[in-house]
Amino acid sequence: MNHTYASAIAGLLNVSLWQVENTLALFNEGATIPFISRYRKERTGSLDEEQVALVRDEYHKMDELEKRRETILSSIQEQGKLTEELKTKIEAAEKMSTLEDIYLPYKPKRKTKGDKAREKGLEPLAKILMAQREEHPDERALDFITSEVETAEDALQGARDIIADWVNEHAFMRQRMRRLYQQKAVLSSRMVRGKEEEGQKYKDYFEWEEPLKRCPSHRFLAMLRGEKEGVLRLSIAPEKQEALAILEPLFVKGTTTSSKQVQGAVEDSYKRLISSSMESEAKAEAKERADEEAIRVFALNMKQLLLSPPLGQHRVLAIDPGYRTGCKVVCLDKQGQLLHNETIFPHPPQREAKQAMKKITSLIDAYSIDAVAIGNGTASRETEQLIRRMRFNKDLSVFVVSEDGASVYSASKVAREEFPDYDVTVRGAVSIGRRLMDPLAELVKIEPKSIGVGQYQHDVDQTRLKQKLDEVVESAVNAVGVNVNTASKHLLTYVSGLGPTLAANVVAYRQEHGPFHSRKELKKVKCMGE
């Protein structure tokens, strides 16, 4: 553990150093966020889930920065260009962007126009122009004519290319430009010529302009998707004159003819190098902010879905509706075990509504069904109307249930383990019924991003999305708790302190010895410690 990081994080979160150090030690031991915040309060000084997550995230950020710093120092050292002054600057950098700005002049890159001009021996002329004392640079340029540099204008052009590189690599300039882009960049979106027909869903953005900092995350992600699909062309830039008003005073220091050459190089540097670099940075930052906001919304939706009130232990008839292939019907007992399955065809093209109604009535009576769960996909509305038209011998609750991710579950390893002798349609219908009985227990079996919790979930950073949604599932399971005598192996895996192996051992013990009667009995489970 790095104590410098711990000290910085403690200051950032306004907590004690020992709280941060103990939290990081628990992470190193393999503990999860819910486990640390719930069961190790005495070691963390009662840090909540959010604070524990911030400790971990800030540590990772600092660790990333330190690793990049070491790489940069090593790279410059290998080039033989590492001075004490440069080393001090690199070691003092507190942000990744500052670090990259310092490294830019030393960073291996594709050969620029300036590099080619240096190879032709034009760097001394660039230095003369940059000093801005020479009144007759065109005459001075004659001294640099060679077989590769045919005219004085060729020499001056090469010198300006070198100056353009210097301007682009100036660390303080990049900080100023970065601030300008953050505060005043305008996001513009235009239609790519000839894409009007196929890009109709993006028509709102065919002629769009707004300050980048005010663009909401959903709109930015929509535009990025349009750009990815080749329908939109995006640009991010402040007013050109505002940018030049920052650049020119930094580099143009006089009114000589040489100063005009430098001014031309500055304009070229902005147009050719700086603007595209800053645009890429601004776009990446905006994407990161949009991802963060979108992932926050996804996580909130996910938590609400997982913590939906369960119907509880009731016998359920579940229907996965459809037209051509019919509606798959399953009957489940109070523990969600499959009792019966078959297919009915009440909708076009078969239109066997009467037979279907007769079959449903007989199943409800035969299996003492208490509630009906109908998937909200294709033919859902028609199936619900059919059920609500029917008269039964008992009060029966009818629910429409989200079936997002049911097809993913039905083809998964978990589903194959649970129902090895049934096809995907039966598994999908079972999942719909179980979601009504206990949403949390059923939804944890599905990869979180397959549950359909947000409009742009496939456009955001997939690693961050998965990490956040997995944390939400873990948090929800540990907030509610599970019934150790009925919970599946998959659900038990999310309980703090248990992993896949212990979860499997708990289920194996339960199958061999029957339900647990006390906490003490849990100690008999293989590998279960105090």
N, C-alpha and C positions, 0 to 999 in steps of 0.2 A: 504494500500500500504506500502511495506517495503522500507524505504528511503535508507537503506544500499544497497539494490539491485539496486535501481535507480542510486545511486552514482557510483556503480561499472559498470553498463551498460553505463553510460555517458562517463566514462573513456575509456571503451572498444571501443565504437563507435566514440569517439572523438567529442562528441556533449555536449551541456550544460545540466546541471542537470534539469532545468525547462522544457526543451524539452521532456526529458524522463518521468518526473513526469506527465506532461500534457497528453502525449501519453498513459501512463498506466491508467490514470484517464478516458480517452475516451474509452479504452477497457473495463474498469469496468462498464461504462454506456451502454455497448452493441454495441458500434460502430464497423464497419468492417474496414479492411485495406484500401480498395479503398475510403470509406467515409472519414476516417481520413486524408489520403494523399491528397484528392481532395478538401474537403469542410471544413477542420479545419486547414488550413495552418497557420492561425494567432496564433493558440494555440500550434502548434508543431514546429514553426520556419521553416516551409516548408520542413519537412522531407519527402523523397520520399517513395514509396511503399516498396522498399527493406529495407530501414532503419526502417520503422514502423514495418515490419515483424520481423526484427532482435531484436528490443526492446521486442516484445512479446515473441519470442523464448528464448532469454537469460533470461528473467524474469522467464519463466517456468522452465528452467534448474536450476536456482538458488533456486527456490522454492522447486523443487524436492530434491536437495541436502540438503536443510535445514530440510525438513520433514524426510529424511533418517537419518540425524544427530540426530534429536530428538528421533527417534525410537531406534537408537543405544545406546544413552546415557541412555534411559529408560531401555533397556534390560540389560545393564551392571550394572546399579544401582540396579535392581531387584536381580541380582546375588550377590550383596554385594561386587563387585570388582572394583567399580569406585573410583579411587584415583584422587587427584587434578591434578597430572602430566598427567594422562591418559585423564582427562576431557579437559585439555589445548590442548593436542595433537588433540583430536577429534574436538574441536572448531576451531582449526587453519587449519584443512584440507580443501583445496580449490578444490579438485577433488574427484569425486565419487570413483575412484579406490583407492586413498590414504585412504579414509574413510573406505572402505571395507577391506583394508590390516590391518588397526589398529584393526578393529572389529573381524577379522578372529579367533584369539585365544579364543574369548569369544562367538563366534557364535554357537548357538545350531546346532549340526550336528549328523550324524550317528556315532555310536561308531567305533573308529579306532583301529588298532592294538595297537597303543600307549596307548589308553584309557584302553584296556584290560590288558596291561602290568602294568599300574598304579594301577589297581585294585588288581593286584598280589603283590603290594608293591615294584615294581622295580624302582620307580622314584629316590630314593637315589642313586642307582647304576648308573643310567643315569647321575646324577649330578657329580658323581665321575669320570665317563668316560669323561664328557664334560670339566672337569677341566684339563684333559690331563697331570696329574702328576703321575698317578698310572702306574708303570712299569709292574705289574703282575695282570692285570684285571681278568684273568681266575681264579686266586687264590682268589681274592676279591669276585668274583661272587659266590664262595662256601657258603659265609655267607647268600646268598639269596635263597638257596634251601629250598623248602617247598613241601607240598603235591601237590601244583599246578605247582611248578617249579621244575622239576625232576633233571635237570643237570645244570652244570655251563654254558654250551652253550645256554641252554634255557633262563637262566637269562640274559646272554649277548645279546641274540637276542631280548628279551623284552626291554632291556635298549636301544638298537639301534632303536627299533620301536618308543620309546618315543622321542629320539633325532631327528628322521626323522620328527616327528610332529613339534618339536620346529623349525627345519630348515624351514619347509614349512610355518610356521606361522610368520616368521621373516619379518617385514614390509620393511626394507631397502633392503633385498635380493630380495623381490618381485618387488620392483621398478627397480632394476638392471636387473632382468630377463625379466621384461616387456619390457625394452629398447632393450635388446638383441633380443627378438622375433620381435619387431617392425622393427629393422634394418636388421636382418640377417635370419629370419625364411624362410624356403623353403617350398613351397606348392607342395605336391606330390599327384598324382592321379593314382590309379591302378584299373584295372577291377576286379570285384568280380567274383571268379571262377564260370564258368558255365553260365555266363550272356552275353556271346559274341553275341549270336544271337539276343536276345531281346534288347540289348543295342547298336545296330549298330549306332544310331544317336549320340552316345557319343564316337565313336571309336577313335576320335582324342585325347581323354583323358585317353585311356587305359594304356598308359605309358607316363605320363606327369610330368614335374618338372620345377619349375621356382621360383625366389624370390617372396615371398608373396606381398611385397610392390610394385612390378612392374606388378602384375596381373590386367588387366583391369576389370572393373565391369561386363561387359557382360560375360566374360569367367568365372569369379568366380561364378556368378549366375547360369551359365550353369552347372558347376561342382557340385554345391550344389543341383541342381535339379536331376542330375545323382545319387548323393549320396542318396537323398530322395527316389528315385525310386529303390534303392537297386542294382544299376548297378556299381557304383563307390565306392571306399573306399578312403577317403581323409585323409591326415596327414599334420600337420603344425609343423615344428620344426627346430631349428638351428642345427649345428653340435654338437653332444653330448659333444665333448671335449671342445668346446668353452663355453658351459654352465658350465661344471665342473671347467673350468679355472676361472670362476667368483665365483662359490660356495665355492670351497675348501679353498681359502685364507680367506674367511669370517669366516669359522668355524674350520678349521684344524690349530691349533696354535703351534704344536710342532712335535717331531719325536718319541715320546714314543709309546709303544704298545697301550696305550689308544687312542692316536691320530689316529692310524690305524683303531681302532674301530669306531671313529667319522667319519673318511673318508668313511668307509663302509656305515655308516648311511646316510651320505650326498648323496652318489651315489644312495642308495635305495630311499631316499626322492625325488631325481630328477626323477628317473625312475617311481616310484609308485604314487607320489603325485603332484610334481611341474609341470612336463611336461604336464600332462593331464589338469591341471588347467590353465596353460598358453596357451595351445593349444585352450581350450574353449574360453578364453578371446580374443586371437588373431583372432579366427574365427568370434566371435561376432563383434569385431571391424571392421574386413574386410567386413563382411556382412553389417554393418551400413554404411561404406564408399560406398560400391557397391550400396546399396539402394539409398543413397543420389544422386549419379551420375545418376543412372537409372531414379529416380524420376525427376531429373532436365531435362533429355532428354525427358521424357514423357510430362512434363509440357510445354517444348518448342514446341514439336510436336502438343500438344493440342492447344496451343495458335495460331499456324500457321493455324491449321484446322479451328478453330472458326472464325478467321479473314480472311478466304478465301473470295475473292471478290464475292459478291452476284450477281446473274443474274438480280435481281430486280423484279419489278412487271410485269411479263409476264405470259401468259397462257401456262401451261406446261402439256405435256403428259408424265407420268412416268411409267416405266416398271420395275417390279421386276421379272427378268428372271428365268426360270427353265426348266427342261426336262419333266419328267413324269407328274408332276402336272400342267404343262403349265406356261405361263408368265402372271402374273397379271398386267392389264393395268388400269390406272386411269387418268382422265382428271381434272385439277385444274384450277380455275380462277385466276385472278391477285393477289388476297388476299390469295391464297392457299386453298380456300374452295373446297371441293370435288363436282364435277359436274356429274361424271359418272364413273362406273367401270365395267370391265368384264375380262374374261380370254381367251387368244389365245393359240394355240398349234402348233407353227411353227417347233418345233424340235422333234427328235425321242422321244418316239416311234410313235407318231401320224403323224408327218411330214406334217402338214396342213399349209405349208408356204404360198401358194397362198391365201387361205382364210384369213390368218393372215394379209397379206399385204393389202388386200382389206379392211379389218376391220379398220386397222390403218389409211389408207388414208381417209376413211369416217369419223373417229373420228376427225382427224386433220382439215378436212373441216367443220364439224358440230360445233366444239367448238373453231374455229379460233385459233388453237394452234400455238405458236411462237417457242417453243423449246421442245426437247425430252431429258428426263433424264433416263439413263439406270443404274440399280444397277450393281456393279462390282463383284457379286457372281457367282454362278453356271450358265453356259450358257450365260454369259455376252458377251463374244467375238462373239459368233454366232448371238446373238440378235443384237449387234451393226452392224455386217456385213449385216444382213437382212435389217435394217433400211437404211444403207448407199447405198444399191442397189436400193432403191426405188426412184421414181421421184414424186415430189410434185408440186402443183400449186403456191408455194411461197418459199422464202428462209427460210430454217428451220435449226436452230443450234441443233447439237446432242452432248450430253455430257455423259461421263461415270462417275458415282457418287459413292463414297464409301458408302457401305451399312452396315458398322460395327455398331452394336448396334441397327439396325432397328428392328430386331426381339425382342430385349429387350424392345424397345419403344412400339412395337405393342401389347405386353402383359401387359403393365404398366397401372397403375391407370389413368395417364394423358391421355393415348390413349383411354381408356374406356370412360372417361369423354367427350373427343372430338368426338368420333365415337361409341356411345353405340349400334348402330344398324348394325355395320359392323364387319366382322371377322378379325382375325390378319393379313391375307394376304393383305387385302385392306389397313389396317392401315400402314403396312410395305411399300407398294408402295407409299402411300401418303407421308410418311416420306422421301422417296428417292426424290420425286419431290420437296418437300419443302426445302430439303437441297441444291438443286440447286438454288432456288429462294433467300433463306436467310439462309446460313449455321448456323450462330450464333443463330437465333431465334429457329431453329429446334433442334440443337444439345444440347441446354441447357436442353431439356426435358429428356435427357438420362443420366444415371449415368455415370460420366466421364470415369471411368475405363472400361466401356463396349464399348467405342468408338474405341478400338484397337489402342492405341497410342504408344505401345512399345512391344518388344518381350518378356520381362520377367515381365510384370506388375503383374502377379499372384504370383510371387516369392518374391516380395519386401514387406516391412512392409505395410500392407493394411490400417492401420489408418493414417500413414503419407502420403501415396499415395492419399487417399481420401481427406485429408485436403489440400494438395498441389493443386490437380486438381480442387477442389471446389474454391480455391483462384484464380486459373487461369481463370475459368469461370467468376467469379465475376469481376476480373480485366478487362477481355475482354469486358464484357457487359458495364462496366462503362467507358471504354476507347472509345467505339464507340457510346454509348447512344442508346436509343430505341425510336420508334415512339409511343407516348402515346395513339394514336388513333387506332393503329393496333396491338400493342404488346399483346401477350397472358399473362394470369395470371402467368404462369410459368416463362416467361421471365422477367416480371416486378418484380418478387420476388428477382431477383439478383441485382436490382437497389439499390445503396447505399441509406439507409434511409427508404427503403420500406421493409416490411417483407411479409409473406404469407397473413396476414389479410388485410393490406393496399392494396396489389396487387389485392386481390379479390374485395375489395371495389371500386378500380379504374375501374375495368372491369364491375362491377355491375352498377356503375354510368353511364359509357359509353353506356351500353346496354339500360338503362332507358332514358337517356337524349340526346344520340347521341354524336358525336365527341366533344372533348374539343376545344375551340377557343382561350383560353388565359391561362397564368399561374395562373391568379387570380381565374379562374374557378376551378382549382384543389383544392382550399381551401374548396369548397363545398362538396368534397368527405368525407364521414364519417371517423372520426379519423385522418384526415390529418391536421397537425398543421403548424405553420409558418415555 
